[in-house]
Amino acid sequence: MAKEGEIAREWLLVDADGMPIGRLSAQVAAILRGKTKPTFTPHADVGDFVVIINTDKAILTGNKMTDKYYFSHSGYPGGDKHVQAKRMLATHSDRAMERAIKGMLPKNALGRKMFKKCKVYKGDTHPHEAQNPRKITLQGGTK
């Protein structure tokens, strides 16, 4: 069992260029949970920090660009919004990636704590150079 003070966290850099959003987010969610470590403990946050860059170059496979919609509601009557995936990726690709990753984490306080270790950026620059993130290549990309 991993204890809170004994957890060794690492900073990882992932390039989303040419990667399908769903496949990338599933692997990132596993890293954030700590499932890739031998010290994985289900009730503890043992995962690493993940920095994702180039989300504007991530892809959706099949007909998802036209058929997929992102739904939100303001809480007021008639306050529902439906945004097509094509428009969401063109304007806020980082939010689409964050939403996919968040949906694959536990729906409780531990999942919210894990999600804070995920940093997502549209371009190829990020403000985490001081942490010396190690670049990793995930499976499922077109490059």
SEMARMAR-211377 format. One line per field, with one value per residue (C-alpha): residue in three letters; x, y, z; residue number from 0. Coordinates in steps of 0.001 Angstrom, whole numbers, padded with zeros to 6 digits, m for minus. Layout:
<atoms>
code <- (Ala | ...)
east <- (X | ...)
north <- (Y | ...)
up <- (Z | ...)
pos <- (NUM | ...)
</atoms>
This chain:
<atoms>
code <- (Met | Ala | Lys | Glu | Gly | Glu | Ile | Ala | Arg | Glu | Trp | Leu | Leu | Val | Asp | Ala | Asp | Gly | Met | Pro | Ile | Gly | Arg | Leu | Ser | Ala | Gln | Val | Ala | Ala | Ile | Leu | Arg | Gly | Lys | Thr | Lys | Pro | Thr | Phe | Thr | Pro | His | Ala | Asp | Val | Gly | Asp | Phe | Val | Val | Ile | Ile | Asn | Thr | Asp | Lys | Ala | Ile | Leu | Thr | Gly | Asn | Lys | Met | Thr | Asp | Lys | Tyr | Tyr | Phe | Ser | His | Ser | Gly | Tyr | Pro | Gly | Gly | Asp | Lys | His | Val | Gln | Ala | Lys | Arg | Met | Leu | Ala | Thr | His | Ser | Asp | Arg | Ala | Met | Glu | Arg | Ala | Ile | Lys | Gly | Met | Leu | Pro | Lys | Asn | Ala | Leu | Gly | Arg | Lys | Met | Phe | Lys | Lys | Cys | Lys | Val | Tyr | Lys | Gly | Asp | Thr | His | Pro | His | Glu | Ala | Gln | Asn | Pro | Arg | Lys | Ile | Thr | Leu | Gln | Gly | Gly | Thr | Lys)
east <- (000000 | 001327 | 001463 | 001011 | 004573 | 006281 | 004821 | 007399 | 005726 | 007153 | 006295 | 005473 | 005052 | 002630 | 002331 | m001272 | m000331 | m002186 | m003568 | m007260 | m008706 | m010329 | m007286 | m004988 | m007285 | m007704 | m003940 | m003488 | m006259 | m004405 | m001201 | m003040 | m004573 | m001207 | m002230 | 001082 | 003051 | 003687 | 002625 | m000938 | m003381 | m007061 | m007913 | m004816 | m003599 | m000302 | m000268 | 002152 | 001737 | 000913 | 001434 | m000385 | 000599 | m000681 | m004316 | m005291 | m003719 | m005578 | m008121 | m011477 | m012010 | m015044 | m017951 | m017493 | m016613 | m020192 | m022152 | m020688 | m022072 | m020866 | m023784 | m023960 | m026791 | m026932 | m029471 | m032210 | m035214 | m034205 | m030556 | m029121 | m026241 | m025163 | m021779 | m020690 | m017316 | m015936 | m016570 | m015322 | m012008 | m011567 | m012103 | m011417 | m009515 | m007963 | m011414 | m012458 | m009348 | m009883 | m013495 | m012516 | m009875 | m012130 | m014833 | m012399 | m011410 | m013362 | m016416 | m015489 | m013081 | m010152 | m010884 | m011007 | m007663 | m006161 | m007450 | m005548 | m002293 | m003305 | m002139 | m003507 | m002312 | m003321 | 000084 | 003518 | 004648 | 003892 | 004991 | 006288 | 009863 | 011244 | 009811 | 011807 | 008955 | 010043 | 008616 | 006702 | 005058 | 001650 | 000130 | m002476 | m001187 | m001068 | 002512)
north <- (000000 | 003395 | 006035 | 009745 | 010722 | 007891 | 008611 | 009591 | 011762 | 012411 | 015020 | 013544 | 015379 | 014010 | 015324 | 014992 | 015653 | 013114 | 011161 | 010248 | 012091 | 009024 | 006769 | 009470 | 010404 | 006759 | 006339 | 009705 | 008841 | 005606 | 007590 | 010146 | 007347 | 005624 | 002374 | 002273 | 002036 | m001106 | 000817 | 001408 | 001785 | 002269 | 004544 | 006796 | 009329 | 007781 | 009047 | 011321 | 014846 | 014948 | 017906 | 017564 | 019824 | 020302 | 019464 | 021572 | 018828 | 015937 | 014073 | 012351 | 009155 | 008138 | 010575 | 012036 | 015503 | 015931 | 013443 | 014151 | 017000 | 018420 | 019167 | 021638 | 023191 | 026488 | 025266 | 027564 | 026381 | 026166 | 026731 | 023761 | 024158 | 021721 | 022345 | 020233 | 018495 | 020194 | 023629 | 022598 | 021309 | 024423 | 026846 | 025012 | 021794 | 021921 | 021835 | 018861 | 016961 | 017903 | 016773 | 013391 | 012801 | 013930 | 011522 | 008601 | 009394 | 008423 | 010576 | 011576 | 013774 | 011515 | 011881 | 015667 | 015605 | 013430 | 015732 | 018701 | 016995 | 017212 | 020295 | 020747 | 023291 | 024046 | 024885 | 023329 | 025598 | 025186 | 026934 | 023753 | 023696 | 024104 | 020689 | 019005 | 016833 | 013561 | 013155 | 009910 | 008374 | 006792 | 004021 | 004607 | 007653 | 008129 | 009447)
up <- (000000 | m000949 | 001754 | 001035 | 001988 | 000061 | m003385 | m006020 | m008640 | m012069 | m014713 | m018130 | m021446 | m024063 | m027620 | m028882 | m032516 | m034688 | m031708 | m031371 | m028367 | m026799 | m026972 | m025678 | m022804 | m021712 | m021403 | m019678 | m017182 | m016325 | m015706 | m013541 | m011449 | m011060 | m012757 | m014629 | m011370 | m009307 | m006190 | m007478 | m004614 | m005563 | m002619 | m002916 | m005466 | m006629 | m010232 | m012054 | m013423 | m017146 | m019498 | m022840 | m025735 | m029314 | m028533 | m031547 | m033727 | m032038 | m034160 | m033925 | m035915 | m037944 | m038239 | m034767 | m036130 | m037361 | m035213 | m031755 | m029643 | m026338 | m024013 | m021131 | m019152 | m017277 | m014725 | m016012 | m018057 | m021707 | m020800 | m022660 | m025116 | m027802 | m029454 | m032415 | m032007 | m035137 | m033611 | m030163 | m031567 | m033708 | m030814 | m027519 | m028238 | m024771 | m023133 | m025261 | m024145 | m020490 | m020663 | m022151 | m019467 | m016632 | m017790 | m017412 | m013817 | m010672 | m009973 | m006409 | m004425 | m005308 | m009039 | m008721 | m006918 | m009679 | m012415 | m010935 | m012000 | m015683 | m017591 | m021138 | m023738 | m027337 | m028777 | m028433 | m025584 | m021891 | m018657 | m016962 | m018286 | m014754 | m013789 | m016613 | m017922 | m019524 | m023043 | m023525 | m026582 | m026126 | m028253 | m030936 | m032785 | m036549 | m036478)
pos <- (0 | 1 | 2 | 3 | 4 | 5 | 6 | 7 | 8 | 9 | 10 | 11 | 12 | 13 | 14 | 15 | 16 | 17 | 18 | 19 | 20 | 21 | 22 | 23 | 24 | 25 | 26 | 27 | 28 | 29 | 30 | 31 | 32 | 33 | 34 | 35 | 36 | 37 | 38 | 39 | 40 | 41 | 42 | 43 | 44 | 45 | 46 | 47 | 48 | 49 | 50 | 51 | 52 | 53 | 54 | 55 | 56 | 57 | 58 | 59 | 60 | 61 | 62 | 63 | 64 | 65 | 66 | 67 | 68 | 69 | 70 | 71 | 72 | 73 | 74 | 75 | 76 | 77 | 78 | 79 | 80 | 81 | 82 | 83 | 84 | 85 | 86 | 87 | 88 | 89 | 90 | 91 | 92 | 93 | 94 | 95 | 96 | 97 | 98 | 99 | 100 | 101 | 102 | 103 | 104 | 105 | 106 | 107 | 108 | 109 | 110 | 111 | 112 | 113 | 114 | 115 | 116 | 117 | 118 | 119 | 120 | 121 | 122 | 123 | 124 | 125 | 126 | 127 | 128 | 129 | 130 | 131 | 132 | 133 | 134 | 135 | 136 | 137 | 138 | 139 | 140 | 141 | 142)
</atoms>
